[in-house]
Amino acid sequence: MCVAAGATMSVSACATGIFPFIPDHYTFSQQQVQDAVQRKFPYEHSVSQVFDVALTHPVVGLLPDANRISVRLDARLASPFLRQPVDGVFTLSSQLAWDAASRSVVLHEPSVDNVAVNGDAAAYTQQINAAAGVLATQLLTNYPVYTFKPEQLQFAGVSYEPGTITILTNGIRVQIVEK
């Protein structure tokens, strides 16, 4: 059709007809994010020489109403201030952002939403929340949850990049826009 109409159609219009499928978004699953986050754990860290924290068993959740993801972590805390180590659960949430240098969707500005601890540690809730905040920032800020392959961002000689990132109930949708 482009050949027949060659005198009246531009080359770019013909190219659009030849390549009718240029994706406008890419969706990756909650499981793909879970797999990426899982690689970071178990994680052990000492916070200000006051708490030794071990974080394990991350569980990723999707929070479409807030356009964030959550990460629930089992925690084990030891401190000279505690008679024995205590167990707890940290729940973090994070926005997602595009990092062009690594071609990755990364965790952006993670924050601690909830810290629940057992036993003697309840008296140190404020300090544990502060320690959890430090760990969230150190551990997860700019952590990649999905890295695009170069060919996913090239089509017919045109370069694309992610735009709006939207958390859905069943995955994460990344808008693809021309650079």
Secondary structure, DSSP 8 states (H G I E B T S, - for coil): -TTTTTTTS-HHHHHHHH-----SEEEEEHHHHHHHHHTT-SEEEEETTTEEEEEEEEEEEEETTTTEEEEEEEEEEE-TTSSS-EEEEEEEEEEEEEETTTTEEEEEEEEEEEEEE-GGGGGGHHHHHHHHHHHHHHHHTT-EEEE--GGGGEETTEEEEEEEEEE-SSEEEEEEEE-
